[in-house]
Amino acid sequence: MTQYMLAVHMVDGEEMPPEDEIQKQYAATDSFNAELQESGQWVFAGGLHPADVATVVRAEGDKVVTTDGPFAESKEHLGGFWIVEAPDLDAALALAARGSAACGAPVEVRPFQDV
């Protein structure tokens, strides 16, 4: 089976849904996570803090330079992800559709390179 990253994207400044809707998304995501674990497709998953707390590290010769904030100057950022195992892209896309419905955000699907 191939491993895929299902990346959840968030948009800075986008209005947050009401608290009761957020709680429904959390519950739906927890349920989706449990289904992935039970099916054996779960590898790893995690939510991320907002991009404005990121630190970028660059090795420049013998010097290390750090800067505050996200690497990409964009209003769209990675908000979380799942790493899953799926037999093919179609199966990964079906999982991403379920994940997107659960968390209420767009999900990008990318396969890992073969090692």
GIPEQUI-V13618 format. One record per pair of residues at least 24 apart in sequence whose C-alpha atoms are under 7 Angstrom apart, sorted by sequence separation. I is the first residue (numbers start at 1). J is the second residue. D is the distance in Angstrom with one decimal. If there is no record, write none. Layout:
BEGIN
((I	J	D) (I	J	D))
END
This chain:
BEGIN
((51	77	6.5) (50	79	7.0) (48	79	5.3) (47	79	6.1) (48	80	5.1) (47	80	4.0) (46	80	5.5) (47	81	6.5) (46	81	5.6) (45	81	5.5) (46	82	6.6) (45	82	4.1) (44	82	5.9) (45	83	5.9) (44	83	5.0) (43	83	5.3) (42	83	6.7) (43	84	5.2) (42	84	4.9) (43	85	6.9) (41	84	5.3) (42	85	6.6) (41	85	4.8) (41	86	6.6) (12	75	5.0) (11	75	5.6) (12	76	6.2) (11	76	4.4) (10	76	5.6) (11	77	6.4) (9	76	6.6) (10	77	5.4) (32	99	6.8) (9	77	5.6) (10	78	6.2) (9	78	4.7) (10	79	5.5) (8	78	5.9) (9	79	5.3) (29	99	7.0) (32	102	7.0) (7	78	6.6) (8	79	5.5) (8	80	5.1) (7	80	6.1) (8	81	5.5) (29	102	5.0) (7	81	4.4) (28	102	4.8) (29	103	5.7) (6	81	5.4) (7	82	6.6) (28	103	7.0) (5	81	6.7) (6	82	5.0) (5	82	5.7) (6	83	6.3) (25	102	5.6) (26	103	6.8) (5	83	4.6) (25	103	5.0) (4	83	5.7) (5	84	6.5) (25	104	6.6) (3	83	6.7) (4	84	5.4) (3	84	5.5) (4	85	6.2) (3	85	4.4) (2	85	5.5) (3	86	6.4) (1	85	5.9) (2	86	5.6) (1	86	5.6) (2	87	6.1) (1	87	4.8) (2	88	6.8) (4	92	6.9) (6	96	6.2) (10	105	6.8) (9	105	6.4) (8	105	6.4) (9	106	5.6) (8	106	5.9) (9	107	6.2) (8	107	4.5) (7	107	5.2) (8	108	6.5) (6	107	5.9) (7	108	4.9) (6	108	5.5) (7	109	6.5) (6	109	4.8) (5	109	5.8) (6	110	6.7) (4	109	6.6) (5	110	5.3) (4	110	5.5) (5	111	6.2) (4	111	4.2) (3	111	6.0) (4	112	5.7) (3	112	5.8))
END
